[in-house]
Amino acid sequence: VVSIQKRICDLDAFLRARIHPVCGAWRARHLPGVKMTRADTLSRFHFDTRDWKMNLEVFRRLARLWGDFDFDLFAAAPNAQVPAFAAIRPDPRSAFTDAFSRSWTNLGHVWAFPPFALIARVVAKMVHERGSGVIITPAWAAHWLPQLARASVEAIVLPMSPQLLRPPNFPANQDPFHQKWPLIAWRISPDAVDLR
């Protein structure tokens, strides 16, 4: 428990120092786009994770560290990290379409690299169904951050590199996302809330 709390404090310090320094505890509040131009621009940036794939070596390291993955919740055939996956759009190679249309209880240890607009729903469903797996998110202060921190037992800030994500139609060095925000891998466990 102490090491988990220390890691969350370290992540909090990292976010405050590099991403968005705020006073007091993390909390959700509305700021007009004119006051948050960078975050507002990025929130409108079309980042469709169906079209991007995590660097295979980074994925394998996370699997070695936290356990093999049984199911990829948000993928398409070209970027699925494991053979069993849920597609956002109909895909004959997927196990089913729309990850939210089914229970995740029997999917095992899942990999979730959702579209950023769906992160809050993913976290809520993982907590509600007491799921286990890894969720990839951007490292920014958002309304889902406190719940995600409570549901996780470990988090790793992934290296900011043009090779971290592989777009399907562009060379890796044209990844427009890597220079803007780091990504965080969160290990979610059904026991996380019980530990705190």
N, C-alpha and C positions, 0 to 999 in steps of 0.2 A: 504494500500500500504506500509506503514512504517513497519508494522509487517511482511509482506511478504519479504521485503528487508532485515529486520533483520534476519529472518529465513534463507534466502539464505546466508547471511554473516556468520551466525553461522555454517551452513553446510559447507561453504567454509573453515572456521577456523578448523572445525572438520577434514575435508579431508586433509587439509595441515598438521595438527598436527599428525594424526594417519595413514594416508594412503600413501600419496606421496607428501612430501613437494616440492614445486616448487617455483621459483621466478616469480613475476609478475602475470599477469592475466592468467586464464586457457586458454590454446590454444592447439589445436591438433598439434602434431609433431611426427615424426618417431624417435624412439630410437631403436638401435639394441638390439636384445634379450639378448646379453651378458651384457648389461648395465641395463636391466630390468628383471632379471632372475625370480623374483617372479611373476610379472604380465605376463611375457611371458609364464611361466608354466601354470598359471591359465587360460590364454586365450586359451590354447590348452586342458585344462581340459574338458572332456566331461560331461557337466552338462545339462541334458535333462530334462526340466521342465515338460514334459509329465509324467515323472516317479516320480515326487516329489509333495507333497501337503503342502501348508501352514497350519500351526497349526490352527485348526478350531476356537479356542478361539481368536487367533490374528486376523484371518479373520473377525470374528463376531465383534470384537472391532472396526476394521476399518470400517465395515459396519455401526455400530452404530454412529461412529464419522462423517463419510462422506456420508452416505446414502447407502441403499441397492443396491446390484448389480443386473443387469438384464441379463448380458451375460459374459461368460468367454471366452476370445479370444484364449487362447493357452492351450488346455487341452486334456485329454483322459477321458473316462468314470470313471476310478478309482480315478482320482484326480480332477475332475471338482468341482469347488466351488459352482456353481449354476447349475440348471438343463439344461439351454440353453448354449451350448458351441460350439466353432469351434475346430475341431480336426486338428492336424498337418498331421496325416495319416488318411485314410478313416476309419470311425467308424460309424456303423449304428445308434448309439445313439446320434450322434452329429447333430446339425442343418445344418452344412455344413463342408467341408474340406478346409483348407487353409484360415486363417483369412484375408489374403491380397487379396483374390479373390473376395471379396464383399465389398460394402460400409459399413462403421460403423455408418453412420448417423442415422439410425433407430434402432440401437441396444440398445439405452438407456445408462445407467450408467454401464460402462464395467470394468471388472477385467482383467488385463493383467500381467501375469507373464511369459514373453516370454523367449525363449532361448537367452542368452546374445548376441549372434551374430546378433540378429534381433532388438535389442533395438533402434538403430538409425532409422530403417524403421518404427517401431511402433510409435515413437515420431513424425516423419515426417507425418505419416498418421493421427494421432490424431490432429495435428495442422492443416493440410490441410482440414480435414473434420470437424473441430471444434467440436471434440468429448469431452466427459466427462467421467471420471473414474479414476482408480488407476493403475499405472504402478509400478511394483516391479523391482528394479535394484540393482546390487551390488554397494557398496559405493567406487567407484574408479574413478579417473580422466580419462575421456574418451572424444572422440570428440563429443559425444551426450550430454554431461553434460550441456553446456551453453543453448542449445535449450530446453532441458528438464526443466532447471531452469526457463526459460522464460515462458514455457507453464504451469507451475505448480503454484498453489496458496498456497500450503502447502506441507511439506515433514516431514516424521517421520523416524528416524533411528530405525529399529526394533531391539529387544533385541538379542544379540548373545547368542544363547542357542541351545543345541543339540535337543531340542524339537520344535524349530521354523519350521523346515521342516520335513515332514514325508516321508521317502523313502518307496516304496512299499514292498521291499523284505528284508529289514534290520531293526533291532531295531533302534529306534530314536537316541540312543547314538552312533551309527556308522555313523551319518551324517558327511561326510568328509569336507563339505563346511563351517560349522558354525564357525570353529576356524580360518578361513583364512580372511574372509571379512564380515563386516556387510551388511545387506540388507537395502534398503531404500524404503519406500512406498511414492510415489509422487501422490498427488491429482491433476489431470489435469482438467482444466476448459476452455471452449471456450472463456471466458471473461478474462483469465489470461493475454494475450498479450495486451488486451485493457486497463487493469489496469495500465500497466507500461508505 
